[in-house]
């Protein structure tokens, strides 16, 4: 099936480090018209991206939600998520792009629960506002300078890796201080099991009671845990998951909503359209038209 929005693959311009790239946001902004696909139009990432804004006020799209950005805003985009930028003349910052293999190697150096949180975008908003007292901006600027240092350095990769770990640890620390941070590892584990089962069987099962039974817990207990972890009921999370999968399918292929309804487990296309519109305010076709390339 022909794709409506492209999947962007990772490509590093560095001959020394092949799985991480650091780019000034201004470079993307200035060269936006030379790309085969404009960064201001929706695209799906096949890698991970951390955007750090140093000047200006604008917005960035993550999975069909626009987030307001300003000085010291961090936006974290996971592999598979849909992304787009809104540029203006005052906007400045940095993009840190990296592969899944690179991320896993770096996360092996930090506590397991921290690694899980960074790999599970559903646990937090992708946007973090860095406090004025934080020295995170200094580390972001430093990793950019080190990445483009022209003098030969036998330990450049080690320096970049170390700075990357510091940056992500500091972002995680800010999240921990500014959000309801789940500390109960058993509850987090149950939520992740629920999420894994949902990914495998959401087409045939969209009932929270089914997942509670599969996990060997009561519906009430599953609801309490999901509510504590992501501040949503189990049913709300199931519906949001299904809608997001539907949106990604709609913009990533020429598939019609009638075909998609069956792929998503709806016996009647009219039921899918009603389900989608109730939760988004748009029909599947209306949503698709708002995101396809023009």
N, C-alpha and C positions, 0 to 999 in steps of 0.2 A: 504494500500500500504506500502511495506517495505521502510524504510527510508534509504537513502544513507549516510547522515550525521546525527548525533544524536542531539536531543534537550537536552541541559543540564538543569536539574532542580535545584532549589536552595536548598542547604542543609547547615545548620549551625552546627558547632561543639560546640557552646556555649550553656550551660544549662540556662544561665541567659538572653541572648538576642537571640531570635529565627529568626529574620528577617533581620539581617545584619551580615556579616562575613568579617573579615579583615585578609589577608594572605600575607606573604612575598613572593615576586615573585620567590625567590630562592627555596622555598619549592615546588612550582609547577614545577620549572625547574628540581630539583633533583629527584622528584618523577614521572616525566612524563611517564616513561616506566611502571609504576605500574597501571596507569589509564586504564579503559576499552577502552577509546578513547584518543588518544594522543592530548594534548592541542596545538600541532604544526600542527594539521590537522583541517580543517574547521568544526565548530560546531555552532549550533544555540542556543542562550541564551534564557531561559525562565525567566530571571531576568535581573537586571541592573548591570553594571560593570564600575568601574573607575580604570584605571591603572595609577600609578604614578611611573615614572622611576627615579632612583637615580644615577645609574652608567651604563656605557656601551652604545653601539650603535647597533641598530637592526631594526626590522620591526614588525608591528602588522597589522593583517587583520581585516577590518571592512566592511561588505557588499561587499566583493570581490575586495576591493581596499587595497593595501598595503601602510601603512603610516610609514615613517622613524621615529624612536624614538631615543632619547638620554637623557642625564641627564636633569631633570626638564621638561620632556614631559608628558603631561596628555592625555590619550585616554579614551573617554567616549563612552560606548557601551550601546545602549538601548535594552530593551526586544524585542526579535524577530529578532534582527540583527545577521548576521553571523560573527564569530570571530575566530581568530587563532593567535598563537604567533610564532616568530622565536627566539629561545634561543641561546645564546652563553655564554662562560664561564665567561665573565665580566658583564653580565646583572644582575642588581639588581633593586629592587623597591617594590611596594606594590600594592595589589589588594583590592579594597573595593567592595564587592558584596552585593546587597540588593534587596529586593522584591519590587514589584509595590506598595503594600499596605504601606510599610515603606516609600517609596519615596513620596507618596501622603500625608502621615501624616506630613512629614517634610516640604513639599512645601506649606502646608496650613499656614505655619508661615511666608511666604515671599510674596511679591507682586504678583498679579495674572499674569501679563505679564512675569515676570521672571520665574514663574512656567511653563507657556505655552512654553517658549523657551527651558527649560530644558527637557520637555516632547516631543518636536518636533525636532528630529535629523536633519530633512531636512533644518532647518534654519541656521545651522552652520556646519563647518567641525568637525569631532569627535576629532581632534587633537588640543591641545592648548600647546604652548610653554611658560612655566612660566618664567617671567623675573627674573634677578638676584637680583633685589631689593625686590621681593615679599617674604613674610614670609609664603607662602603656604606650602613649604616643612616642616617647623617646625610643622604645625598643622597636616600634614599627619603622621609624625613620632609620634606625641603625641597621636593621636587617636589609632595608632597601639599599643603603650605602654599601654594605658589605657584599651584597649580591652583585653590584655593578662595579666593584673595585677592580681597577685595571691591572694593578700590580699583582704579580704571581704570589700565591699563598698556598702552601702545601696542606693547610688545614682549613681551607675555605668551607668545604662541605660540613665539617664539624661545627664551625662557627654558625653557619646558617641553621643547621639542625638544632643547635643549642638555643639560638634566639627564637626559633619557631616554637620550641617547647615552652619557653618563658612566656611568649605572647599568648599561647593558648591557655596556659595555666592562669595567667592574669585575667583573661576573658572569663574563664570558668569561675575565678574568685569573685569577679564583679557580679556574675549571675547568682552566685551563692548568696551574696550579701543583699541583692536587690529583689529576689524572688522567693516564693515559697519552695524551698529546696528540700525534696524528699530525702530523708536520711535513712529510712527503714529499707534495708536491702531486700528483705523478703517481699515487701510490697512492690518494690521496683521490679524484682524478678517475676512476680505474678503478672504485672502489667506487660512486661516484655514477652512473656509466654502468650498472653492474650493477643498482643499485637502480631506475633509470629503466626498464631493460628488463624487470625483474621486475614492476614495476607494470603494464606494458602486456601482458605475456604469461603471468602466473602461472597464469591459468585453464587454458591449454593446455600449459604447460611448468613442471614443478616439479623438473626435474633440473639439478643444478649443472653437469654436463658440457655441457648445451645452452647455458647462458649463457656458459661459458668459450669455446666455439666461436664464439658470436655476437660476443663481444668480441675475438676473435682472439688469445686467450692460452690457455695450458694450464690444465687443471683444477687442477693443483698450484699454479700461480702465482696463480690466482684465490683459491684457498683460503688461501694465505699472506697475500695482501693483505687479504682480508676479516678474517682472524684478527688481523692487525696493527691494522686500523682499529677494529673493534668487539669483538674478542676472542671471536669465534664463527666456526665453519666456515661455508662458503658454504651448505651444506645446512641447518645450524641456522638461519641467517638466513632462508632460503626458507621453512622450516617455521613460524618465528615470524611471518613476514609473512603467510602464508596463514591461520594461526590468528587473528591480529589482525583481518584482513579478515572472516573468518567471524564473529567475535564482534561486530564492528560491525554487520554485516548482521543478525545474530540479534536484537540489541537495538534496531535502528533500523527494523524493519518487522514486519509480522505474518506474514512468510514462514515456512513450515514447513521443518524441517531436510531433508526429502526434496526440496523444491524447491531449497533452497540448495545441496545437494550437486551438482546439475547446473550451477548457476551458478558454482560453484567449480571445475568441471572434473572431477568424479568421476562415472564412468559408473554406479556403483552407490551408492545411499544408505548401504548398510551399510558400504562402504569409507570413506565420509566420517565416519560415526559412529565407527568404529574409529580413524581418523586423528586425529579431534578428541579422543576420550577418552584416547588414548595420551599426548597432549601436555598435556592439561589436568586429567585425572582425572575429568572430567564428560562426560556425553553432551551434544550440542548443546541438547536440550530442558531438561536439568537446569541448564545454564549460563544459558539464557534466563530460566527461572523465577526465578533468583536476582537478576536485574537489572531485570525489568519493573516498572512502577509498581504499587503496591499501594493 
